[in-house]
Every structure is written in structure tokens, then in C-alpha cells.
Amino acid sequence: MSLAQQIQEKLSSELAPSHIEVQCESHMHNVPEGAEMHFRVVLVSSGFDGLSKVQRHQKVYGVLSEEMAGPIHALALHLYTPEEWQGQAPESPQCLGGGKG
């Protein structure tokens, strides 16, 4: 199972999202080919009701604590309640560091 699939399964299990996208964006960065280190997560859950952006991020970091301590280097989070969700989230910018720019 890929790390992206593992992330999706853990978040789905813990946060019961109505929408989830997990994308490995490592190919956009200066990392070895095939690396799984940089991820973008779009998640819509009623579990975020009443939580600030920081609290939402903390909730996701708690679910992914093992991965955050190990293989994940970067995690772009776009977290919404069902009422906030407009059907799409911003795309990640291209990496300009590490010789990619």
C-alpha cells in the first residue's frame, strides 16, 4: 500500500469525511524519484464544525502522528466543513527550491 493510500485510510477512518483527496506531490520537489514525502490533502468533514483552522490542522496531525514523525516531510492541508466546501480547493504552487526553480 502506498503512503498516500495509508494516509487516506487513516483519515477516512478517524474523521468520516464526506469528501477526501490525498495526492502525493513529491514529483514536484527535488527528491529522489519515487519518493513519497510531500502530500496535499483536501478533506471535508463535519468533525471540523466549530474548530479553528489551527485546531483542524492539529486534529489531522494527531491522526497522522506516526507518519508526521517519519516519512512525511510536507503536508498541505485544505480542511473544510460541509457548509464551507465549494467543490474545489486551491492547487499547490510549483516548488522553486532545491534546484527546481
C-alpha positions in Angstrom: 0.0 0.0 0.0 1.3 3.4 -0.9 1.8 6.1 1.8 -1.0 8.2 0.1 -3.4 5.3 0.5 -2.3 4.8 4.1 -3.0 8.5 4.8 -6.4 8.3 3.1 -7.4 5.2 5.0 -6.4 6.7 8.4 -8.1 10.0 7.8 -11.2 8.3 6.5 -11.4 6.0 9.5 -10.9 8.8 12.1 -12.7 11.8 10.5 -15.5 10.2 8.4 -15.1 12.7 5.6 -17.8 13.4 3.0 -15.0 14.2 0.6 -11.3 13.3 0.7 -8.4 13.7 -1.8 -4.9 12.7 -1.0 -2.2 13.4 -3.6 1.5 12.7 -3.5 3.2 15.8 -4.8 6.8 14.6 -4.2 7.4 14.7 -8.0 7.0 18.5 -7.8 10.0 18.7 -5.5 13.7 18.0 -5.5 13.5 14.5 -4.0 14.6 11.1 -5.3 12.4 9.6 -8.0 9.6 7.5 -6.5 9.8 9.2 -3.1 6.6 9.7 -1.1 7.3 12.7 1.2 5.2 15.7 0.1 1.4 15.4 0.2 -1.7 17.5 -0.5 -4.9 16.6 1.5 -8.4 18.0 0.8 -10.8 16.8 3.4 -14.4 17.8 4.2 -15.8 16.6 7.5 -18.5 17.7 9.9 -15.8 16.8 12.6 -14.4 20.3 11.8 -17.6 22.1 12.9 -16.7 24.8 15.4 -12.9 24.3 15.1 -10.5 27.0 14.0 -8.0 26.3 11.2 -5.3 25.6 13.7 -7.5 23.1 15.6 -8.4 21.4 12.3 -4.7 21.0 11.4 -3.9 19.7 14.9 -6.7 17.1 14.6 -5.2 15.8 11.3 -1.6 15.9 12.7 -2.9 13.8 15.6 -4.3 11.2 13.3 -1.1 11.1 11.2 1.3 11.4 14.1 3.3 8.3 13.1 3.6 9.5 9.5 4.5 13.0 10.5 7.3 11.7 12.7 8.7 9.6 9.8 8.1 9.6 6.1 6.0 12.8 5.7 8.2 15.9 5.0 5.5 18.3 3.9 1.7 18.2 4.2 -0.5 20.8 2.5 -3.9 20.7 4.2 -7.2 22.1 2.9 -9.8 21.3 5.5 -13.5 22.2 5.3 -16.8 21.7 7.0 -19.6 20.5 4.6 -21.1 24.0 4.7 -17.7 25.6 3.7 -17.0 23.2 0.9 -17.3 24.8 -2.6 -16.3 21.8 -4.6 -12.6 22.5 -5.1 -9.5 23.5 -3.2 -6.5 25.6 -4.3 -3.8 23.8 -6.2 -0.3 23.6 -4.7 2.3 26.0 -6.2 5.3 24.7 -8.0 8.3 24.2 -5.9 11.1 26.7 -6.6 13.7 25.3 -4.1 16.4 22.7 -4.4 17.3 23.4 -8.0 13.7 23.1 -9.4 13.3 26.8 -10.0 
